[in-house]
Amino acid sequence: MMRRPIFPASWLCLLLMSTGLAQDKPNKIALKAAYLIDGKSDHRISDPVVVIEKDRIAQVGSGIAIPPDAEVLDLGSMTLLPGLIDCHDHLTSNPEHSGYQSLGVSVPRQTLHGATNALKTLRAGFTTVRNVGAGGYSDVALRDAVNDGDLPGPRMLVSGPALGITGGHCDDNLLSYEFHHKDEGVADGPWEARAKVREVVKYGADLIKICASGGVLSKGDQPGTPQYTLEEMKAIAEEAHKLGRKVAAHAHGTQSIKEAIQAGIDSIEHASLIDDEGIRMAREHGTFLVMDIYNDDFILQHGAKVGMLPESIEKEKKIGQLQRNNFAKALKGGTRMAFGTDGGVYPHGDNARQFQYMVKYGMTAMQSIQAATINAAELLGWKDRIGSVETGKFADIIAVQEDPLTNVRSLEDVRFVMKGGVVIKNELRR
């Protein structure tokens, strides 16, 4: 059966032309700039040259001879960095569809929102995202469209529907009993949870997302309340790892964080109420923490305007600052951290606004950059292909005008984006 395009061909052509994807791509490109932050070193490299062949980095360093057959892109005084990675995103969600307004958004509409948001995110310098929760496998469809070249967007690892208990954060509690509605990711008990892992893998999930505790933006629960039990999480982790998938656990609550780590979960999302024991356990188990410490601003300043439930606003008032304080404690405690923002709670494309908060609460600018590059790539299991500007890796490279080690907020104004050797955005200041 012939697969039909999502958009008419003329629309797609215009979209590709507007992003630079329709241009003829030379076989060899040499990027020049004033500085390079390669993602793995603890210092800037001066006068770098990056030679790109097709979609990969062929050579990188100072003083490299530029091949005579290469097209030279001289970025002048700019600083090159690896493409950024957001490990906690929801590309098919928008903040204005919060609360009861979400009930009017169909799965096809979510997917089309994802197409728009994918381009915004890519142009903001995020060349890879981990999408942790989407209705109707809309994120699977989006990932496949990007991979097939139908749409411009970041590289994606996707979870499909998030798994959770009946009535929990990953269920949908907005409708009354007579509708008999249950979210597609609901699975109660160890064996039902195992079956749900198998189901989401069957339909295209790259990883498993679960809800170990209550949440902020759900109705009728509390962030600190445990939901999935230790027994259920052990079953999920065992089944997922057997199938070659990692598991990300939404866990605000103190008990849920520790039980998720004990169960063998690979990353703890939010980790708002982590305590000293949880920090120790995360460090000893090598569990990644992905703490979204920017979006508190958006929820408190704009949440009511976009339809977030009043109870959600109250929950955020109680938990937001605690999460930021515990981020600082976890950092001092030596835990592994990867960059994740909960995109979709705030407008897509604003992902880089989180860097300033990571620095404010204890990270150096370089640590915050590495959280969004080499550390994030390790969490995704893609350290061999992205996360640093190194020979053999994908040519996912961005550039900013100012030195991000001096002003980390310069990452909010990415001027140049390349993904896989293709220039997506080039807005140089001359």
C-alpha positions as CSV (number, residue, x, y, z in Angstrom):
1,M,0.0,0.0,0.0
2,M,1.4,3.4,-1.0
3,R,2.2,5.7,1.9
4,R,0.7,9.1,1.4
5,P,2.5,12.3,2.5
6,I,1.2,14.2,5.4
7,F,1.5,17.5,3.5
8,P,1.0,18.3,-0.2
9,A,4.3,18.2,-2.0
10,S,4.3,21.9,-2.7
11,W,4.0,22.7,1.1
12,L,6.8,20.4,1.9
13,C,9.0,22.0,-0.7
14,L,8.4,25.5,0.7
15,L,9.1,24.2,4.2
16,L,12.4,22.6,3.1
17,M,13.4,25.7,1.2
18,S,12.7,27.9,4.3
19,T,15.0,25.8,6.5
20,G,17.8,25.3,4.0
21,L,17.1,21.6,3.6
22,A,16.3,21.8,0.0
23,Q,19.7,23.1,-1.1
24,D,22.3,20.9,-2.7
25,K,24.5,19.6,0.0
26,P,28.2,19.4,-0.8
27,N,30.0,16.2,-0.1
28,K,32.7,18.0,2.0
29,I,32.4,21.1,4.2
30,A,35.0,22.8,6.3
31,L,33.6,24.9,9.3
32,K,35.9,27.6,10.7
33,A,35.2,29.7,13.8
34,A,37.0,31.5,16.6
35,Y,36.4,28.9,19.2
36,L,35.1,25.4,19.8
37,I,33.6,23.8,22.9
38,D,33.7,20.2,21.9
39,G,31.5,18.7,24.7
40,K,34.2,16.6,26.3
41,S,37.1,18.9,27.1
42,D,37.0,21.3,30.0
43,H,38.3,24.3,27.9
44,R,37.7,26.1,24.7
45,I,39.7,25.3,21.6
46,S,40.9,28.3,19.6
47,D,40.8,28.6,15.8
48,P,39.1,25.3,15.2
49,V,38.5,23.7,11.8
50,V,35.8,21.0,11.5
51,V,35.9,19.0,8.3
52,I,32.6,17.2,7.5
53,E,32.1,14.5,4.9
54,K,28.5,13.7,4.1
55,D,26.8,13.5,7.5
56,R,29.8,12.8,9.7
57,I,32.8,14.7,11.2
58,A,35.9,13.6,9.4
59,Q,38.5,15.8,11.1
60,V,38.5,18.4,14.0
61,G,41.1,20.5,15.6
62,S,43.3,23.6,15.4
63,G,45.6,24.0,12.4
64,I,44.0,21.4,10.2
65,A,44.6,21.9,6.5
66,I,41.3,22.5,4.7
67,P,40.8,20.0,1.8
68,P,40.8,21.8,-1.5
69,D,37.5,20.3,-2.6
70,A,35.7,21.4,0.6
71,E,33.1,24.2,0.7
72,V,34.3,26.6,3.5
73,L,31.8,28.1,5.9
74,D,33.7,30.7,7.9
75,L,31.7,31.6,11.1
76,G,34.1,34.4,12.1
77,S,34.1,35.2,15.8
78,M,31.5,32.6,16.8
79,T,31.9,29.7,19.1
80,L,31.0,26.2,17.9
81,L,29.4,23.6,20.1
82,P,27.9,20.1,19.7
83,G,24.2,20.1,18.9
84,L,22.3,20.3,22.2
85,I,20.2,17.4,23.6
86,D,17.0,17.7,25.7
87,C,16.4,14.5,27.5
88,H,12.8,15.3,28.7
89,D,10.6,16.8,26.0
90,H,7.0,16.5,24.8
91,L,7.1,17.7,21.2
92,T,3.4,16.8,20.5
93,S,2.2,18.8,23.4
94,N,1.6,22.6,23.8
95,P,1.1,24.5,27.0
96,E,-2.1,26.2,25.8
97,H,-3.6,22.7,25.7
98,S,-3.4,22.2,29.5
99,G,-6.1,21.0,31.8
100,Y,-9.5,20.5,30.2
101,Q,-8.5,22.1,27.0
102,S,-6.4,19.0,26.3
103,L,-9.7,17.0,25.8
104,G,-10.3,18.8,22.5
105,V,-7.0,17.8,20.9
106,S,-7.1,14.7,18.6
107,V,-4.1,12.4,18.1
108,P,-3.7,13.6,14.5
109,R,-3.7,17.2,15.7
110,Q,-1.1,16.4,18.3
111,T,1.1,14.9,15.6
112,L,0.8,18.1,13.5
113,H,1.7,20.2,16.5
114,G,4.7,18.0,16.8
115,A,5.8,18.8,13.3
116,T,5.8,22.5,14.1
117,N,7.4,22.1,17.5
118,A,10.1,19.8,16.1
119,L,11.3,22.6,13.7
120,K,11.2,25.2,16.5
121,T,13.3,23.0,18.7
122,L,15.8,22.2,16.0
123,R,16.3,25.8,15.1
124,A,16.8,26.6,18.8
125,G,20.0,24.4,18.6
126,F,18.5,21.2,20.0
127,T,19.5,18.6,17.4
128,T,18.4,15.6,19.6
129,V,15.5,15.1,22.0
130,R,14.2,12.3,24.1
131,N,10.4,12.4,23.9
132,V,9.0,11.0,27.1
133,G,5.2,10.5,26.8
134,A,2.8,11.2,23.9
135,G,-0.8,10.2,23.1
136,G,-1.6,7.7,20.4
137,Y,2.0,7.1,19.4
138,S,2.1,10.5,17.9
139,D,5.7,10.8,18.8
140,V,6.5,7.6,16.9
141,A,4.9,9.0,13.8
142,L,6.8,12.2,14.2
143,R,10.1,10.4,14.7
144,D,9.5,8.3,11.6
145,A,8.6,11.4,9.5
146,V,11.8,13.1,10.6
147,N,13.9,10.0,9.9
148,D,12.4,9.5,6.5
149,G,13.1,13.1,5.5
150,D,9.4,14.1,5.3
151,L,9.8,16.8,8.0
152,P,12.8,18.8,9.5
153,G,13.3,18.0,13.2
154,P,15.8,16.8,15.8
155,R,16.9,13.2,16.2
156,M,14.4,11.6,18.5
157,L,14.1,8.7,20.9
158,V,10.5,8.3,21.8
159,S,8.5,6.4,24.4
160,G,4.9,6.4,23.1
161,P,2.3,6.4,25.9
162,A,3.7,6.7,29.4
163,L,2.9,3.8,31.7
164,G,1.0,4.4,35.0
165,I,-1.5,3.2,37.5
166,T,-5.3,3.7,37.3
167,G,-6.1,7.2,38.5
168,G,-2.4,8.2,38.6
169,H,-0.4,10.9,36.9
170,C,-0.2,9.0,33.7
171,D,-3.9,8.3,33.6
172,D,-6.4,10.9,32.4
173,N,-8.7,11.9,35.3
174,L,-10.5,14.8,33.6
175,L,-13.7,12.9,32.7
176,S,-16.4,11.6,35.0
177,Y,-17.2,7.9,35.6
178,E,-19.9,7.6,32.9
179,F,-17.3,8.0,30.2
180,H,-15.4,4.9,31.4
181,H,-12.2,6.5,30.1
182,K,-8.7,5.2,30.9
183,D,-5.5,6.4,29.4
184,E,-3.8,4.0,26.9
185,G,-0.7,3.6,29.1
186,V,-2.5,2.4,32.2
187,A,-1.3,-0.9,33.5
188,D,-1.8,-2.2,37.1
189,G,0.2,-5.0,38.6
190,P,3.6,-6.5,37.6
191,W,2.3,-8.8,34.8
192,E,0.0,-6.2,33.3
193,A,2.9,-3.7,33.4
194,R,5.2,-6.2,31.7
195,A,2.5,-6.7,29.0
196,K,2.3,-2.9,28.5
197,V,6.1,-2.7,28.1
198,R,5.8,-5.3,25.3
199,E,2.9,-3.4,23.7
200,V,4.6,0.0,23.5
201,V,7.8,-1.7,22.2
202,K,5.7,-3.5,19.6
203,Y,4.3,-0.1,18.3
204,G,7.6,1.6,18.1
205,A,8.9,2.9,21.5
206,D,12.6,3.4,21.8
207,L,12.4,3.7,25.6
208,I,9.8,3.2,28.4
209,K,8.4,6.1,30.4
210,I,6.6,5.4,33.7
211,C,5.0,7.4,36.4
212,A,6.4,6.3,39.8
213,S,4.7,9.2,41.7
214,G,2.0,11.8,41.4
215,G,2.6,15.0,39.5
216,V,2.0,18.7,39.2
217,L,-0.2,18.9,36.1
218,S,-2.4,16.0,36.7
219,K,-5.8,16.1,38.5
220,G,-6.5,14.5,41.8
221,D,-3.0,13.4,43.0
222,Q,0.0,14.8,44.8
223,P,3.6,14.9,43.5
224,G,5.0,13.3,46.6
225,T,2.6,10.3,46.7
226,P,3.9,6.9,45.5
227,Q,2.1,5.3,42.6
228,Y,3.9,2.4,41.0
229,T,5.1,0.0,43.6
230,L,8.7,-1.3,43.9
231,E,7.5,-4.7,42.6
232,E,5.8,-3.2,39.5
233,M,8.8,-1.0,38.7
234,K,11.2,-4.0,39.0
235,A,9.0,-5.9,36.5
236,I,9.0,-3.0,34.1
237,A,12.7,-2.4,34.3
238,E,13.5,-6.1,33.9
239,E,11.2,-6.4,30.9
240,A,12.4,-3.2,29.3
241,H,16.1,-4.1,29.7
242,K,15.4,-7.6,28.3
243,L,14.0,-5.9,25.2
244,G,16.9,-3.4,24.9
245,R,15.1,-0.4,26.2
246,K,15.9,2.0,29.0
247,V,13.4,3.3,31.5
248,A,12.7,6.9,32.5
249,A,10.7,7.3,35.7
250,H,8.6,10.4,36.5
251,A,9.3,10.7,40.2
252,H,8.8,13.8,42.3
253,G,8.3,11.9,45.6
254,T,11.1,10.9,48.0
255,Q,10.0,7.3,48.4
256,S,9.3,6.8,44.7
257,I,12.7,8.2,43.7
258,K,14.5,5.7,46.0
259,E,12.3,2.7,44.9
260,A,12.8,3.6,41.2
261,I,16.6,3.6,41.7
262,Q,16.3,0.3,43.6
263,A,14.3,-1.2,40.8
264,G,17.0,-0.5,38.3
265,I,15.4,2.5,36.5
266,D,17.8,4.3,34.3
267,S,16.8,7.9,34.9
268,I,14.8,9.8,37.4
269,E,12.8,12.7,35.9
270,H,12.0,15.7,38.0
271,A,13.5,14.3,41.3
272,S,11.9,17.3,43.1
273,L,11.8,15.8,46.6
274,I,15.0,13.8,46.6
275,D,16.7,13.4,50.0
276,D,20.2,12.7,51.1
277,E,19.7,8.9,50.9
278,G,18.2,9.2,47.4
279,I,21.2,11.3,46.3
280,R,23.6,8.6,47.7
281,M,21.6,5.9,46.0
282,A,21.6,7.7,42.6
283,R,25.4,8.2,42.9
284,E,26.1,4.6,43.8
285,H,23.8,3.1,41.1
286,G,24.9,5.6,38.4
287,T,21.3,6.6,37.9
288,F,20.9,9.8,35.9
289,L,18.8,12.7,37.3
290,V,16.9,14.8,34.8
291,M,15.7,17.9,36.7
292,D,13.5,20.5,34.9
293,I,14.3,23.5,36.9
294,Y,13.3,26.3,34.5
295,N,9.6,25.6,33.9
296,D,8.5,26.7,37.4
297,D,8.8,30.2,36.1
298,F,6.3,29.6,33.2
299,I,3.8,27.6,35.3
300,L,3.6,30.3,38.0
301,Q,3.6,33.3,35.6
302,H,1.5,31.9,32.7
303,G,-0.1,28.6,33.9
304,A,-3.5,30.1,34.7
305,K,-3.6,31.9,31.3
306,V,-3.1,28.7,29.4
307,G,-5.6,26.7,31.3
308,M,-3.6,24.8,33.9
309,L,-5.8,23.6,36.7
310,P,-5.8,25.8,39.9
311,E,-4.7,22.8,41.9
312,S,-1.7,22.4,39.6
313,I,-0.7,26.0,40.2
314,E,-0.9,25.4,43.9
315,K,1.1,22.2,43.7
316,E,3.9,24.0,41.7
317,K,4.0,26.8,44.4
318,K,4.9,24.1,46.9
319,I,7.3,22.1,44.9
320,G,9.1,24.4,42.5
321,Q,11.7,26.0,44.8
322,L,12.3,22.7,46.6
323,Q,13.2,21.1,43.3
324,R,15.8,23.9,42.6
325,N,17.3,23.6,46.1
326,N,17.5,19.8,45.7
327,F,19.2,20.2,42.3
328,A,21.9,22.1,44.1
329,K,22.2,19.3,46.8
330,A,22.3,16.5,44.2
331,L,25.0,18.3,42.2
332,K,27.1,18.6,45.4
333,G,26.4,15.0,46.1
334,G,28.1,13.8,43.0
335,T,25.1,12.5,41.0
336,R,25.1,12.2,37.3
337,M,22.9,14.8,35.6
338,A,21.5,15.2,32.1
339,F,19.7,18.2,30.7
340,G,15.9,17.9,30.5
341,T,13.3,20.7,30.5
342,D,9.8,19.2,30.2
343,G,9.2,21.0,26.9
344,G,5.5,21.4,26.2
345,V,4.9,22.6,29.7
346,Y,6.4,25.9,28.4
347,P,6.6,27.0,24.7
348,H,8.8,24.9,22.5
349,G,12.1,26.5,21.3
350,D,12.7,28.1,24.8
351,N,14.6,25.0,26.0
352,A,17.9,26.8,26.5
353,R,16.4,29.1,29.1
354,Q,17.2,26.4,31.6
355,F,20.9,26.8,31.4
356,Q,21.0,30.0,33.5
357,Y,19.1,28.2,36.3
358,M,21.5,25.3,36.2
359,V,24.4,27.7,36.7
360,K,22.5,29.7,39.3
361,Y,22.0,26.6,41.4
362,G,25.6,25.4,41.3
363,M,26.9,24.2,37.9
364,T,29.7,25.9,36.1
365,A,28.7,27.0,32.6
366,M,30.8,24.1,31.2
367,Q,29.0,21.6,33.4
368,S,25.7,22.8,32.2
369,I,26.8,22.5,28.6
370,Q,28.1,19.0,29.2
371,A,24.8,18.0,30.8
372,A,23.2,18.9,27.5
373,T,25.8,17.2,25.3
374,I,28.1,14.4,26.3
375,N,26.2,13.4,29.5
376,A,22.9,13.5,27.7
377,A,24.3,11.4,24.9
378,E,25.4,8.8,27.5
379,L,22.0,8.6,29.0
380,L,20.4,8.1,25.6
381,G,22.9,5.4,24.7
382,W,24.1,7.4,21.8
383,K,27.5,8.5,23.0
384,D,29.1,6.9,20.0
385,R,27.2,9.1,17.6
386,I,26.3,12.5,19.2
387,G,27.2,14.7,22.2
388,S,30.6,15.9,21.2
389,V,32.4,17.3,18.1
390,E,34.6,14.3,17.4
391,T,35.8,12.4,14.4
392,G,33.3,9.8,13.3
393,K,30.3,11.4,15.0
394,F,27.3,13.0,13.3
395,A,28.0,16.5,12.2
396,D,25.4,18.0,14.6
397,I,27.0,21.4,15.4
398,I,25.7,24.8,16.5
399,A,27.3,28.2,17.0
400,V,26.6,31.2,19.2
401,Q,27.9,34.8,19.0
402,E,29.1,35.2,22.6
403,D,31.3,33.0,24.8
404,P,28.8,30.7,26.6
405,L,31.4,30.1,29.3
406,T,31.2,33.7,30.2
407,N,27.5,34.2,29.4
408,V,25.6,31.0,29.4
409,R,22.5,32.8,28.2
410,S,24.1,33.2,24.8
411,L,22.8,29.6,24.2
412,E,19.3,31.2,24.1
413,D,20.3,32.9,20.8
414,V,21.8,30.1,18.6
415,R,22.8,31.6,15.3
416,F,23.9,28.6,13.3
417,V,22.5,25.0,13.4
418,M,23.8,22.0,11.4
419,K,22.3,18.6,11.7
420,G,24.0,15.7,10.0
421,G,26.1,18.0,7.8
422,V,23.0,19.9,6.6
423,V,22.8,23.6,7.5
424,I,19.4,24.2,9.1
425,K,19.9,27.8,10.2
426,N,22.6,30.4,9.4
427,E,22.1,33.9,10.9
428,L,25.5,35.2,11.2
429,R,26.2,38.8,12.4
430,R,28.7,40.4,10.1
